[in-house]
Amino acid sequence: MGSVGAMGEEALIERLARGLGAVQPPVEVGVGDDCAVLRLGDRTLLFATDTMVEGTHFTTDPTNPLTDLVAVGWRLGASNLSDLAAMGGRPLAAVISTALPAEWPVTWVEQAYEGLRKVGDRHGLPICGGDVVRINGPAALTLAVLGEVDGEPVLRSGGRPGDLIAVTGDLGASRACLRGVHDGSESRVALLRRGLWPMPRLEWGQALRGSASAMMDLSDGLATDLPRLAQASGVGVVVREANLPVSDALVTVCGSREVAQREALIGGEDYELLVTLPKGSPLPEVPLSVIGELTAAPSQMEFVGANGEHRPLSEAGGWSHFGSAS
């Protein structure tokens, strides 16, 4: 039968989804997008969940400058809100399930919940209940969020050949932060702030809903997430590394724009939006960078390096559970 590690994240999800069977009304969209979509009368609801595990997504080591339990709670909320943003939705409510080892200090739990409350207050997400259990292992926090969208949600599957590929904001800050660029300089402090306290793009997602043909959030990195969107849409992609938006702080830390853009290609947990737009369509007033286009060949998954060389996107790297990050 093999292990989940040997199978890999994508194959495991596909196998589990087959076992669950086809969705039935009121569920309209199930496994394979940023949120499940439910139709209840004239309302379109969105449902998503995410988990953060000690040792995988965060550290409690007091000697590590990345240790910040308040930021953990914020990131947990932001990751779920980002899924709603990817469909053009807004939050309604959430519940949290917390699995804790008995030796965890109460103050750590309170700090994580403080961060969750802060991101909820900022973006209109009330936490209305949940569960607390004991675990004989590392702590795990799971948030499930309910949202709503006016009109039709933007799915991953709407991209068409010739559509432009664009991203919001700038990329790569979280990867640089988590790789340990935190010596106290102004640029590194800026990246640390971006990595620990990501901002879900709810307003931008809603603004893009009327223009985007497909959309998803960038949680596992462009090199990993873009092929997922392309597969859902049945198209290929060409992305130009030189067009990837990066901050001045990232360029300073990396030493050159070329190195910074490579970080942007493979970095995860940026929680920006990846969007495709019909060529020639008016662009909404959202900070967007066009980085490539969709093609008619589903097997074409490539990026054009700074030197003009075409390479398979799979060579760039990215994040996968049960796999290795580059």
Long-range contacts (C-beta under 8 A, 24 or more apart in sequence): 4-322, 5-322, 7-322, 8-320, 8-322, 8-323, 9-320, 9-321, 9-322, 9-323, 10-320, 12-322, 29-153, 29-155, 32-156, 32-232, 33-87, 33-155, 33-156, 33-157, 33-216, 33-232, 34-83, 34-84, 34-86, 34-87, 34-156, 34-216, 34-217, 35-83, 35-84, 35-86, 35-87, 35-89, 35-147, 35-153, 37-87, 37-153, 43-148, 44-148, 44-149, 44-150, 44-151, 44-152, 44-153, 45-92, 45-146, 45-147, 45-148, 46-83, 46-84, 46-87, 46-89, 46-146, 46-147, 46-148, 46-149, 46-153, 47-144, 47-145, 47-146, 47-147, 48-80, 48-83, 48-84, 48-144, 48-145, 48-147, 49-80, 49-142, 49-143, 49-144, 49-145, 50-76, 50-79, 50-80, 50-83, 50-142, 50-143, 51-140, 51-141, 51-142, 51-143, 52-76, 52-79, 52-140, 52-141, 52-142, 53-138, 53-139, 53-140, 54-138, 54-139, 54-140, 55-138, 56-138, 60-108, 60-139, 65-182, 65-192, 66-177, 66-178, 66-182, 66-192, 66-196, 68-196, 69-108, 69-111, 69-112, 69-115, 70-111, 70-112, 70-114, 70-115, 70-118, 71-115, 71-196, 71-197, 72-111, 72-112, 72-115, 72-141, 73-111, 73-112, 73-113, 73-114, 73-115, 73-116, 73-117, 73-118, 73-119, 73-141, 74-115, 74-116, 74-118, 74-119, 74-196, 74-197, 74-198, 75-115, 75-196, 75-197, 75-198, 75-269, 76-112, 76-115, 76-116, 76-141, 76-143, 77-115, 77-116, 77-119, 77-120, 77-123, 77-125, 77-143, 78-119, 78-197, 78-198, 78-199, 78-200, 78-271, 79-143, 79-198, 79-200, 79-219, 79-269, 79-271, 80-143, 80-144, 80-145, 81-119, 81-123, 81-125, 81-145, 81-200, 81-202, 82-198, 82-200, 82-201, 82-217, 82-219, 82-271, 83-145, 83-217, 84-145, 84-147, 84-200, 84-202, 84-205, 85-200, 85-201, 85-202, 85-204, 85-205, 85-206, 85-217, 85-273, 86-154, 86-205, 86-215, 86-216, 86-217, 86-273, 87-147, 87-149, 87-153, 87-154, 87-155, 87-205, 87-209, 87-215, 88-149, 88-150, 88-153, 88-154, 88-205, 88-206, 88-208, 88-209, 88-212, 88-215, 89-147, 89-148, 89-149, 89-153, 89-202, 89-205, 89-206, 90-124, 90-147, 90-148, 90-149, 90-202, 90-206, 91-123, 91-124, 91-125, 91-145, 91-146, 91-147, 91-202, 92-146, 92-147, 92-148, 93-125, 93-126, 93-127, 93-128, 93-145, 93-146, 94-120, 94-125, 94-126, 94-127, 94-128, 94-143, 94-144, 94-145, 94-146, 95-127, 95-128, 95-129, 95-130, 95-131, 95-143, 95-144, 96-127, 96-129, 96-130, 96-131, 96-141, 96-142, 96-143, 96-144, 97-130, 97-131, 97-132, 97-133, 97-141, 97-142, 97-143, 97-144, 98-130, 98-131, 98-132, 98-133, 98-139, 98-140, 98-141, 98-142, 99-132, 99-133, 99-134, 99-135, 99-139, 99-140, 99-141, 99-142, 100-132, 100-133, 100-134, 100-135, 100-139, 101-134, 101-135, 101-136, 101-137, 101-138, 101-139, 102-134, 104-139, 112-141, 116-143, 119-200, 123-200, 123-202, 149-209, 150-209, 151-209, 152-209, 153-209, 154-205, 154-208, 154-209, 154-212, 154-213, 154-214, 154-215, 154-275, 155-214, 155-215, 155-232, 156-214, 156-215, 156-216, 156-228, 156-229, 156-232, 156-233, 157-214, 157-232, 157-233, 157-234, 158-212, 158-213, 158-214, 158-233, 158-276, 159-213, 159-214, 159-229, 159-230, 159-232, 159-233, 159-235, 159-276, 159-294, 160-213, 160-233, 160-235, 160-276, 160-278, 160-294, 161-235, 161-236, 161-294, 161-295, 161-296, 162-278, 162-279, 162-293, 162-294, 163-213, 163-214, 163-235, 163-276, 163-277, 163-278, 163-279, 163-293, 163-294, 164-276, 164-277, 164-278, 164-279, 164-290, 164-292, 164-293, 164-294, 165-226, 165-237, 165-239, 165-274, 165-275, 165-276, 165-290, 165-291, 165-292, 165-293, 165-294, 166-274, 166-275, 166-276, 166-277, 166-288, 166-289, 166-290, 166-291, 167-218, 167-222, 167-244, 167-245, 167-272, 167-273, 167-274, 167-275, 167-288, 167-289, 167-291, 168-201, 168-204, 168-272, 168-273, 168-275, 168-286, 168-287, 168-288, 169-201, 169-245, 169-270, 169-272, 169-287, 170-245, 170-246, 170-247, 170-250, 170-264, 170-272, 170-289, 171-218, 171-222, 171-244, 171-245, 171-246, 171-263, 171-264, 171-265, 171-267, 171-270, 171-272, 172-244, 172-246, 172-247, 172-250, 172-260, 172-261, 172-263, 172-264, 172-267, 172-270, 173-247, 173-249, 173-250, 173-267, 173-270, 174-198, 174-267, 174-268, 174-269, 174-270, 174-271, 175-221, 175-263, 175-266, 175-267, 175-268, 175-269, 175-270, 176-250, 176-253, 176-254, 176-263, 176-267, 178-269, 181-253, 185-253, 186-249, 187-248, 187-249, 187-250, 187-252, 187-253, 188-249, 188-253, 190-247, 190-249, 191-247, 191-249, 191-250, 191-253, 194-247, 195-269, 198-269, 198-270, 198-271, 199-271, 200-271, 201-271, 201-272, 201-273, 204-273, 204-286, 204-287, 205-273, 207-284, 207-285, 207-286, 208-273, 208-275, 208-284, 208-286, 210-284, 211-277, 211-281, 211-282, 211-283, 211-284, 212-275, 212-276, 212-277, 213-276, 213-277, 213-278, 214-275, 214-276, 215-273, 215-274, 215-275, 215-276, 216-273, 216-274, 217-271, 217-272, 217-273, 217-274, 218-268, 218-270, 218-271, 218-272, 218-273, 218-274, 219-268, 219-269, 219-270, 219-271, 220-268, 220-318, 220-319, 220-320, 221-265, 221-266, 221-267, 221-268, 221-270, 221-317, 221-318, 221-319, 222-264, 222-265, 222-266, 222-267, 222-274, 222-318, 223-265, 223-266, 223-303, 223-313, 223-314, 223-316, 223-317, 223-318, 224-268, 224-318, 224-319, 224-320, 225-274, 225-318, 226-274, 226-301, 226-313, 227-301, 227-313, 227-314, 229-274, 229-276, 230-294, 230-298, 230-301, 231-298, 233-276, 233-294, 234-298, 235-294, 235-295, 235-296, 235-298, 236-294, 236-295, 236-296, 236-297, 236-298, 236-299, 236-300, 236-301, 237-292, 237-293, 237-294, 237-295, 237-300, 237-301, 237-302, 237-313, 238-292, 238-293, 238-295, 238-300, 238-302, 238-303, 238-304, 238-310, 239-265, 239-291, 239-292, 239-302, 239-303, 239-304, 239-313, 240-291, 240-292, 240-303, 240-304, 241-265, 241-303, 241-304, 241-305, 241-306, 242-304, 242-306, 243-289, 243-290, 243-291, 243-292, 244-289, 244-291, 245-289, 245-291, 258-306, 261-306, 262-316, 265-303, 265-316, 265-317, 266-316, 266-317, 266-318, 266-325, 266-326, 268-318, 268-319, 268-325
